[in-house]
Amino acid sequence: MASSSCTAPKAAPEFHPTVWGDFFINYEPQPLQRPEKWMRERSDQLRKDVSQLFDAFVGVAEKMNLVDMLQRLGIDHLFEEEIATTLNTIHGAEFDSPSLHDVALRFRLLRQQGLWVSSDVFNKFKHRDGSFIIDITNDPKGLLSLYNAANLLTHNEEALQEAILFSRHHLELMKSNLKSPLAEQVSRALQIPLSRNLKRVEALSYILEYNVHEQTYNPSILELAKLDFNLLQHIHQRELKTITQWWEDLSNDIGLYYIRDRIVECYFWSYSMYFEEEYTRARMILAKFFMLTSLLDDTYDTHATLEECRNLNVAIQSWDESDISVLPDYLKKFFLKVMSNFVEFENELEPHIRHRNAYNRKVFQLLSGYYLQEAEWFHHNYIPSFKEQIEVSVMSAGIQALSVCILVGMGNIVTEETLEWAIGNNDAVRAGGEVARFMDDMAAFKNGRNKLDVASSVECYIKEYNVTSEVALAKIGSLVEDAWKTINQAHIDRRELLPFVHRVTNLSRSMAILFLDKRDAYTYSKDFKRTMESHFVKPIPL
């Protein structure tokens, strides 16, 4: 039998207001440090100059270091064809090097590209019993490369698991004695391995480090990275002004006082999927979709009665304005705004791809159903089994829905096969949901669960298995690591979909940033403001 909370509204938690105020609505992007026309022409010339390096460099090590530099500086998107050709050639060529750094770099670059490399390549750095030769601990750069490479392990690769433990242990011991910038690079990797970090985040650090330590320093590469970052940032600033105005109009119309006002954070999430200039449309659709799902989540989670939750879900499933008569006024306004925004999404698309918006609508409807199930549990004071809990909560994390929406606005490169893969919640998509859910739950457990939230995976595990919180957190943490193994495997198994696997993996990478050290930088975004300022407000000095 339902509790009395079926009819009584919840007392909404007090989320802190947006840390941005009207900053981006009133923001007028500062003039670029040089005229935009000059910057674009200079960028085009530098791009041609750098492109010639792929032919100029003959040795495998030279070519690998070039690709690595371009990726870490965030400008690999300008050289996709050259990089793909180079890595395919390297994969097919014989390679024998005594350098741990070179062997590990080749392993990482190729696996990231969906090209299989056996972990046996590291056997030359081991004794016969499988333990690593202690001499490699005198090579911090090589150890760091090994650590970053080994974090691309898939299931049942115990040798790489051992490599992670070995390299991490010795990097922890030596990090305080390392010189800059290697010391900072080791600290970053120990927090988030390079393969799990967002390109744009790594680029901000690496641009400052590149000319300090690289023996192969090339001023043209660095200049191109700075120009590209600032030109793109100027585009992102204009988009932020547009989307914050959209949100101001929407929030004034629907007047939902209980929600998390996080439009800039939603834009950051979308920007984390694709920062490139050609994805403006996709980025804007996704950021709005993020915000609409956040509103839906907060409505089910913190405010609506159970009856209102059920009626809202009926309206969303039918997608019919005639079903709103039973909704209270505040939900009528919300539902109508959701519908009108989905119409706008469809109108943003060319006629031959407008059918994709049906996928968007379907995953929004699915998400509503998962939110309703959690509301049912909460209102009936029901604590599900661990298995029950994760079957629903991994889906309510929203990664399936967001993975579909990532694709909707991307243009003609997206096929029906790609959309079916995303909505089918397979491999990298499902694993992304696990990363999001488990990292979110660990952060919530650390920070104190909102009393209006349904029992988390951590709490359900503690109750069902009668274990301490430390044991439960260790278990949930191991499930995050298992999910990353599945994501890594998808890069190999789904190579025909690799560009989209990369985008979906960015969702998991963004979770690693937002939930770093069990924080929740979305709900409690004050501590994350400085990071966003470095991406959206402060240009890199030329």
C-alpha positions as CSV (number, residue, x, y, z in Angstrom):
1,M,0.0,0.0,0.0
2,A,1.3,3.4,-0.9
3,S,2.4,5.7,1.9
4,S,0.8,9.1,2.6
5,S,3.5,10.7,0.5
6,C,1.3,9.7,-2.5
7,T,-0.6,12.9,-2.0
8,A,1.8,15.1,-0.1
9,P,4.5,16.9,-2.1
10,K,8.0,16.5,-1.0
11,A,10.0,19.2,0.7
12,A,12.5,20.0,-2.0
13,P,16.1,20.2,-1.0
14,E,17.9,23.5,-1.3
15,F,20.3,23.3,-4.2
16,H,22.7,26.2,-4.3
17,P,21.8,28.7,-7.1
18,T,23.9,28.8,-10.3
19,V,27.4,30.0,-9.6
20,W,27.2,32.0,-12.9
21,G,24.3,34.3,-12.2
22,D,23.7,36.3,-15.4
23,F,27.3,36.2,-16.4
24,F,26.9,34.5,-19.8
25,I,23.6,36.1,-20.6
26,N,25.2,39.5,-20.3
27,Y,28.6,38.3,-21.6
28,E,30.1,40.0,-24.6
29,P,33.0,37.8,-25.8
30,Q,36.2,39.8,-25.6
31,P,38.0,40.6,-28.8
32,L,40.4,37.9,-29.8
33,Q,44.1,38.7,-29.2
34,R,44.5,39.0,-33.0
35,P,42.0,39.7,-35.7
36,E,39.9,36.5,-36.3
37,K,40.6,36.5,-40.0
38,W,44.4,36.6,-39.4
39,M,44.1,33.8,-36.8
40,R,42.2,31.6,-39.1
41,E,44.6,32.2,-42.0
42,R,47.5,31.6,-39.8
43,S,46.0,28.4,-38.4
44,D,45.4,27.1,-41.9
45,Q,49.0,27.7,-42.8
46,L,50.3,26.1,-39.7
47,R,48.0,23.1,-40.3
48,K,49.6,22.6,-43.7
49,D,53.1,22.9,-42.2
50,V,52.4,20.4,-39.4
51,S,50.7,18.0,-41.9
52,Q,54.0,17.7,-43.8
53,L,55.7,16.3,-40.7
54,F,53.9,13.0,-41.2
55,D,56.0,12.5,-44.3
56,A,59.1,14.2,-43.0
57,F,59.4,11.9,-39.9
58,V,60.7,8.5,-41.0
59,G,61.2,6.5,-37.8
60,V,58.3,4.8,-35.9
61,A,59.2,6.6,-32.6
62,E,59.2,10.0,-34.3
63,K,55.8,9.3,-35.9
64,M,54.3,8.0,-32.6
65,N,55.6,11.0,-30.6
66,L,54.1,13.3,-33.2
67,V,50.7,11.7,-32.9
68,D,50.9,11.7,-29.2
69,M,51.8,15.4,-29.1
70,L,48.9,16.3,-31.4
71,Q,46.4,14.3,-29.3
72,R,47.6,15.8,-26.0
73,L,47.6,19.3,-27.4
74,G,44.0,18.8,-28.5
75,I,44.6,19.4,-32.2
76,D,44.4,15.8,-33.4
77,H,40.9,16.6,-34.8
78,L,42.7,18.6,-37.5
79,F,44.7,15.6,-38.7
80,E,42.3,12.7,-38.5
81,E,43.2,11.1,-41.8
82,E,47.0,11.5,-41.4
83,I,46.8,10.0,-37.9
84,A,44.7,7.1,-39.0
85,T,47.0,6.3,-41.9
86,T,50.1,6.6,-39.7
87,L,48.7,4.3,-36.9
88,N,47.6,1.7,-39.4
89,T,51.1,1.7,-40.9
90,I,52.7,1.4,-37.5
91,H,50.3,-1.5,-36.5
92,G,51.3,-3.5,-39.6
93,A,55.1,-2.8,-39.3
94,E,57.6,-4.7,-37.3
95,F,58.6,-2.9,-34.1
96,D,61.4,-3.8,-31.7
97,S,62.6,-1.2,-29.2
98,P,64.4,-1.5,-25.9
99,S,62.6,1.7,-24.7
100,L,59.7,1.1,-22.3
101,H,58.3,4.5,-23.2
102,D,58.2,3.6,-26.9
103,V,56.7,0.2,-26.4
104,A,54.0,1.5,-24.1
105,L,53.3,4.5,-26.3
106,R,52.8,2.3,-29.3
107,F,50.5,0.0,-27.3
108,R,48.4,2.9,-26.1
109,L,48.1,4.7,-29.4
110,L,47.1,1.6,-31.3
111,R,44.5,0.3,-28.7
112,Q,42.9,3.8,-28.6
113,Q,42.6,3.5,-32.3
114,G,40.8,0.2,-32.1
115,L,43.9,-1.8,-33.2
116,W,44.7,-4.9,-31.1
117,V,48.1,-5.2,-29.5
118,S,48.9,-8.1,-27.2
119,S,50.1,-7.3,-23.7
120,D,53.0,-9.8,-24.5
121,V,54.9,-6.7,-25.8
122,F,55.8,-5.9,-22.2
123,N,57.4,-9.3,-21.6
124,K,60.8,-8.0,-22.5
125,F,60.6,-5.9,-19.3
126,K,59.9,-8.9,-17.1
127,H,61.7,-11.8,-15.4
128,R,60.8,-15.3,-16.3
129,D,58.4,-15.5,-13.4
130,G,56.4,-12.6,-14.8
131,S,57.6,-9.9,-12.4
132,F,58.9,-6.7,-13.8
133,I,62.6,-6.0,-13.9
134,I,63.3,-3.6,-11.1
135,D,65.6,-1.5,-13.4
136,I,62.6,0.0,-15.1
137,T,61.8,1.8,-11.8
138,N,64.7,4.1,-12.7
139,D,62.8,5.3,-15.8
140,P,59.9,7.5,-14.5
141,K,58.8,8.5,-18.0
142,G,58.7,4.9,-19.1
143,L,56.7,3.9,-16.0
144,L,54.2,6.7,-16.6
145,S,53.8,5.5,-20.2
146,L,53.3,1.9,-18.9
147,Y,50.7,3.0,-16.4
148,N,48.7,5.0,-19.0
149,A,49.0,2.1,-21.5
150,A,48.0,-0.6,-19.1
151,N,44.8,1.3,-18.2
152,L,43.5,0.3,-21.6
153,L,43.2,-3.3,-20.4
154,T,40.2,-5.4,-21.2
155,H,38.7,-8.3,-19.2
156,N,41.0,-11.2,-18.2
157,E,44.2,-9.3,-18.9
158,E,45.9,-10.0,-15.6
159,A,49.3,-9.1,-16.9
160,L,48.1,-5.5,-17.5
161,Q,46.4,-5.4,-14.1
162,E,49.7,-6.3,-12.5
163,A,51.4,-3.6,-14.7
164,I,49.0,-1.0,-13.3
165,L,49.7,-2.0,-9.7
166,F,53.5,-2.1,-10.2
167,S,53.7,1.2,-12.1
168,R,51.3,3.0,-9.8
169,H,53.1,1.9,-6.7
170,H,56.5,3.1,-8.0
171,L,55.1,6.4,-9.4
172,E,53.5,7.1,-6.0
173,L,56.9,6.6,-4.3
174,M,58.8,8.8,-6.7
175,K,56.4,11.6,-7.6
176,S,57.6,14.0,-4.9
177,N,61.1,13.8,-6.3
178,L,60.3,14.4,-9.9
179,K,60.9,17.6,-11.7
180,S,58.3,19.7,-13.5
181,P,56.5,19.0,-15.8
182,L,56.8,15.2,-15.4
183,A,55.8,15.6,-11.7
184,E,52.5,17.2,-12.7
185,Q,51.9,14.7,-15.5
186,V,52.4,11.8,-13.0
187,S,50.0,13.5,-10.5
188,R,47.3,14.0,-13.2
189,A,47.6,10.4,-14.4
190,L,47.4,9.0,-10.8
191,Q,44.2,10.9,-10.4
192,I,42.8,10.1,-13.9
193,P,44.8,7.9,-16.4
194,L,45.4,9.6,-19.7
195,S,43.0,7.3,-21.6
196,R,40.2,8.3,-19.3
197,N,40.8,12.1,-19.4
198,L,39.0,14.5,-21.6
199,K,41.2,15.8,-24.5
200,R,40.3,19.4,-23.8
201,V,41.2,19.1,-20.2
202,E,44.6,17.5,-20.9
203,A,45.2,20.1,-23.6
204,L,45.0,23.0,-21.2
205,S,47.7,21.4,-19.1
206,Y,49.9,20.1,-21.9
207,I,49.9,23.4,-23.9
208,L,51.7,24.9,-20.9
209,E,54.1,22.0,-20.6
210,Y,54.9,21.3,-24.2
211,N,57.8,23.7,-24.8
212,V,59.4,22.9,-21.4
213,H,60.3,19.3,-21.8
214,E,59.9,18.0,-25.3
215,Q,63.1,17.3,-27.1
216,T,61.2,17.4,-30.3
217,Y,59.6,20.8,-29.5
218,N,58.1,22.4,-32.6
219,P,57.0,26.0,-32.3
220,S,54.5,25.6,-35.2
221,I,52.7,22.8,-33.4
222,L,52.4,24.9,-30.2
223,E,51.3,28.0,-32.0
224,L,48.6,26.0,-33.8
225,A,47.4,24.5,-30.6
226,K,47.0,27.9,-29.0
227,L,45.3,29.4,-32.0
228,D,42.9,26.5,-32.3
229,F,42.0,26.6,-28.6
230,N,41.2,30.3,-28.6
231,L,39.3,30.2,-31.9
232,L,37.1,27.4,-30.6
233,Q,36.7,29.1,-27.2
234,H,35.3,32.1,-29.0
235,I,32.7,29.9,-30.7
236,H,31.8,28.2,-27.3
237,Q,31.4,31.6,-25.7
238,R,28.8,32.6,-28.3
239,E,27.0,29.3,-27.8
240,L,26.9,29.8,-24.1
241,K,25.3,33.2,-24.4
242,T,22.6,31.7,-26.7
243,I,21.9,28.7,-24.5
244,T,21.8,30.6,-21.2
245,Q,19.3,32.9,-22.8
246,W,17.3,29.8,-23.9
247,W,17.4,28.6,-20.3
248,E,16.4,32.0,-18.9
249,D,13.3,32.0,-21.1
250,L,12.4,28.4,-20.3
251,S,12.9,28.6,-16.6
252,N,10.8,31.9,-16.4
253,D,8.0,30.2,-18.3
254,I,7.8,27.0,-16.3
255,G,8.9,28.4,-12.9
256,L,10.3,25.3,-11.3
257,Y,11.9,26.6,-8.2
258,Y,13.1,23.2,-6.9
259,I,15.5,22.3,-9.7
260,R,19.2,22.5,-10.1
261,D,20.0,25.6,-12.1
262,R,23.0,24.1,-14.0
263,I,22.8,25.2,-17.7
264,V,26.5,26.1,-17.9
265,E,27.4,22.7,-16.4
266,C,25.1,21.0,-18.9
267,Y,26.9,22.8,-21.7
268,F,30.2,21.7,-20.3
269,W,29.0,18.1,-20.4
270,S,27.9,18.5,-24.0
271,Y,31.2,20.3,-25.0
272,S,33.0,17.3,-23.4
273,M,31.4,15.1,-26.1
274,Y,32.5,17.3,-29.0
275,F,34.2,20.6,-28.8
276,E,34.9,20.9,-32.6
277,E,33.5,23.8,-34.6
278,E,31.5,21.5,-37.0
279,Y,29.4,20.1,-34.1
280,T,27.7,23.4,-33.0
281,R,24.3,22.0,-33.8
282,A,24.9,18.7,-32.1
283,R,26.4,20.4,-29.1
284,M,23.4,22.7,-28.6
285,I,20.8,20.0,-29.0
286,L,22.7,17.8,-26.5
287,A,23.1,20.6,-23.9
288,K,19.4,21.3,-24.0
289,F,18.6,17.6,-23.8
290,F,20.9,17.4,-20.8
291,M,19.0,20.2,-19.1
292,L,15.6,18.8,-19.9
293,T,16.5,15.4,-18.4
294,S,18.0,17.1,-15.3
295,L,14.6,18.9,-14.9
296,L,12.8,15.6,-15.3
297,D,15.1,13.9,-12.7
298,D,14.6,16.7,-10.2
299,T,10.9,16.6,-10.6
300,Y,10.6,12.9,-9.9
301,D,13.3,13.0,-7.3
302,T,12.6,16.0,-5.2
303,H,9.2,17.4,-5.7
304,A,6.3,15.6,-7.3
305,T,3.9,13.4,-5.4
306,L,3.7,9.8,-6.5
307,E,0.4,10.4,-8.2
308,E,1.9,13.3,-10.1
309,C,4.9,11.2,-11.1
310,R,2.6,8.5,-12.5
311,N,0.5,11.0,-14.4
312,L,3.5,12.8,-15.8
313,N,4.9,9.4,-17.0
314,V,1.6,8.6,-18.7
315,A,1.7,12.0,-20.5
316,I,5.3,11.4,-21.6
317,Q,4.7,7.9,-22.8
318,S,1.7,9.0,-24.9
319,W,3.4,12.2,-26.0
320,D,0.0,13.8,-26.5
321,E,-1.1,17.2,-25.2
322,S,-4.6,15.8,-24.5
323,D,-3.1,13.8,-21.6
324,I,-2.1,16.8,-19.6
325,S,-5.5,17.6,-18.1
326,V,-4.7,15.5,-15.0
327,L,-1.4,17.3,-14.4
328,P,-1.0,20.2,-12.0
329,D,-0.3,23.5,-13.7
330,Y,3.5,23.4,-13.0
331,L,3.8,20.0,-14.8
332,K,1.5,21.0,-17.6
333,K,3.9,23.9,-18.4
334,F,6.9,21.6,-18.1
335,F,5.5,18.9,-20.3
336,L,4.4,21.3,-23.0
337,K,7.9,22.9,-23.0
338,V,9.5,19.5,-23.4
339,M,7.3,18.8,-26.4
340,S,8.0,22.2,-28.0
341,N,11.7,21.7,-27.5
342,F,11.6,18.3,-29.2
343,V,9.9,19.9,-32.1
344,E,12.7,22.5,-32.3
345,F,15.3,19.7,-32.2
346,E,13.6,18.1,-35.2
347,N,13.4,21.4,-37.1
348,E,17.2,21.8,-36.6
349,L,17.8,18.7,-38.6
350,E,17.7,18.3,-42.4
351,P,14.6,16.6,-43.8
352,H,16.3,13.3,-44.5
353,I,17.5,12.9,-40.9
354,R,14.6,14.3,-39.0
355,H,13.4,10.7,-38.2
356,R,16.3,10.6,-35.7
357,N,14.3,12.7,-33.3
358,A,12.1,9.7,-32.8
359,Y,15.1,8.0,-31.2
360,N,15.5,11.1,-28.9
361,R,11.9,10.9,-27.9
362,K,12.0,7.2,-27.3
363,V,15.0,7.4,-24.9
364,F,13.4,10.3,-23.0
365,Q,10.3,8.2,-22.5
366,L,12.4,5.2,-21.3
367,L,14.2,7.5,-18.9
368,S,10.9,8.7,-17.5
369,G,9.9,5.1,-16.8
370,Y,13.1,4.5,-14.9
371,Y,12.7,7.7,-12.9
372,L,9.1,6.6,-12.1
373,Q,10.3,3.2,-10.8
374,E,12.7,4.9,-8.4
375,A,9.9,7.2,-7.3
376,E,7.7,4.1,-6.6
377,W,10.5,2.6,-4.5
378,F,11.0,5.8,-2.5
379,H,7.3,6.4,-1.8
380,H,6.8,2.9,-0.7
381,N,9.9,3.0,1.5
382,Y,11.2,0.0,-0.5
383,I,14.8,-0.9,-0.5
384,P,15.5,-3.1,-3.6
385,S,18.0,-5.9,-3.8
386,F,21.4,-4.9,-5.2
387,K,20.6,-6.5,-8.5
388,E,17.1,-4.8,-8.7
389,Q,18.7,-1.5,-7.8
390,I,21.4,-1.5,-10.5
391,E,19.1,-2.8,-13.2
392,V,17.1,0.4,-12.9
393,S,19.7,2.9,-11.6
394,V,22.3,2.2,-14.3
395,M,19.6,3.1,-16.8
396,S,18.3,6.1,-14.8
397,A,21.9,7.4,-14.9
398,G,20.9,8.5,-18.4
399,I,23.9,7.4,-20.4
400,Q,21.7,5.4,-22.9
401,A,19.6,8.5,-23.5
402,L,22.5,10.8,-23.9
403,S,24.4,8.4,-26.1
404,V,21.5,8.5,-28.5
405,C,21.2,12.3,-28.4
406,I,24.9,12.6,-29.0
407,L,24.3,11.1,-32.5
408,V,21.1,12.9,-33.4
409,G,22.7,16.2,-34.5
410,M,26.0,14.9,-35.8
411,G,25.1,15.0,-39.5
412,N,25.4,12.4,-42.3
413,I,28.2,10.4,-40.7
414,V,25.6,8.8,-38.4
415,T,23.9,5.7,-39.8
416,E,20.8,3.7,-38.7
417,E,23.2,1.0,-37.4
418,T,24.9,3.5,-35.2
419,L,21.6,4.7,-33.7
420,E,20.4,1.1,-33.1
421,W,23.7,0.4,-31.4
422,A,23.3,3.3,-29.0
423,I,19.6,2.7,-28.2
424,G,20.4,-1.0,-27.8
425,N,22.4,-0.2,-24.7
426,N,25.3,-2.5,-25.7
427,D,28.9,-2.7,-24.5
428,A,30.3,0.9,-24.2
429,V,26.8,2.4,-23.7
430,R,25.8,0.0,-20.9
431,A,29.3,0.3,-19.3
432,G,29.1,4.1,-19.5
433,G,25.8,3.9,-17.5
434,E,27.7,1.8,-14.9
435,V,30.5,4.3,-14.6
436,A,28.1,7.1,-14.2
437,R,25.8,5.4,-11.7
438,F,28.5,3.9,-9.5
439,M,30.6,7.1,-9.4
440,D,27.5,9.1,-8.6
441,D,26.5,6.8,-5.8
442,M,29.9,6.7,-4.3
443,A,30.0,10.5,-4.3
444,A,26.5,10.7,-2.8
445,F,27.5,8.2,-0.1
446,K,30.6,10.2,0.8
447,N,28.7,13.6,0.9
448,G,25.6,12.3,2.6
449,R,22.6,11.1,0.6
450,N,19.7,13.5,0.1
451,K,16.9,12.1,2.2
452,L,14.6,12.3,-0.8
453,D,16.8,9.9,-2.9
454,V,16.0,6.2,-3.3
455,A,18.6,3.9,-1.6
456,S,21.8,3.9,-3.7
457,S,23.8,0.9,-5.0
458,V,26.2,1.4,-2.1
459,E,23.5,1.3,0.5
460,C,21.7,-1.7,-1.1
461,Y,25.0,-3.6,-1.2
462,I,25.7,-2.9,2.5
463,K,22.2,-4.0,3.5
464,E,22.0,-7.2,1.3
465,Y,25.5,-8.5,2.1
466,N,25.8,-7.1,5.7
467,V,29.2,-5.5,5.1
468,T,30.9,-2.3,6.1
469,S,30.8,0.8,4.0
470,E,34.5,0.4,3.2
471,V,33.8,-3.1,1.7
472,A,30.8,-1.8,-0.2
473,L,32.7,1.1,-1.6
474,A,35.6,-1.1,-2.7
475,K,33.1,-3.4,-4.4
476,I,31.4,-0.5,-6.2
477,G,34.8,0.9,-7.2
478,S,35.8,-2.5,-8.7
479,L,32.6,-2.4,-10.8
480,V,33.7,0.9,-12.2
481,E,37.0,-0.6,-13.2
482,D,35.2,-3.6,-14.8
483,A,33.0,-1.1,-16.8
484,W,36.1,0.6,-18.1
485,K,37.4,-2.8,-19.3
486,T,34.2,-3.2,-21.3
487,I,34.6,0.3,-22.7
488,N,38.2,-0.5,-23.7
489,Q,37.0,-3.8,-25.4
490,A,34.4,-1.9,-27.3
491,H,37.1,0.1,-29.1
492,I,38.4,-3.2,-30.5
493,D,35.1,-5.0,-31.1
494,R,33.3,-2.0,-32.6
495,R,36.0,-0.6,-34.7
496,E,33.5,0.1,-37.5
497,L,31.7,2.4,-35.1
498,L,34.9,3.8,-33.6
499,P,34.2,7.6,-34.0
500,F,30.9,7.1,-32.1
501,V,32.5,4.8,-29.5
502,H,34.9,7.6,-28.9
503,R,32.1,10.1,-28.4
504,V,30.1,7.8,-26.1
505,T,33.3,7.1,-24.1
506,N,33.6,10.8,-23.6
507,L,30.5,10.5,-21.4
508,S,32.4,8.2,-19.1
509,R,35.5,10.5,-19.2
510,S,33.3,13.4,-18.2
511,M,32.1,11.4,-15.2
512,A,35.7,10.8,-14.2
513,I,36.2,14.6,-14.1
514,L,32.9,15.6,-12.4
515,F,33.0,12.8,-9.8
516,L,36.7,13.0,-9.1
517,D,37.6,12.0,-5.5
518,K,33.9,11.2,-4.9
519,R,32.7,14.8,-5.4
520,D,29.6,15.8,-7.3
521,A,30.7,18.8,-9.4
522,Y,27.3,19.0,-11.1
523,T,25.0,19.3,-8.1
524,Y,27.6,21.1,-6.1
525,S,29.4,23.0,-8.8
526,K,31.0,25.9,-6.9
527,D,34.3,24.0,-6.7
528,F,34.2,23.3,-10.4
529,K,33.7,26.9,-11.5
530,R,37.4,27.6,-11.9
531,T,37.8,24.6,-14.2
532,M,34.9,25.8,-16.4
533,E,36.4,29.4,-16.5
534,S,39.6,28.0,-17.9
535,H,37.6,26.4,-20.8
536,F,35.1,29.2,-21.5
537,V,36.3,32.5,-20.1
538,K,40.1,32.7,-20.1
539,P,42.0,32.5,-23.5
540,I,45.5,31.0,-23.7
541,P,48.1,33.8,-24.2
542,L,49.5,33.7,-27.7
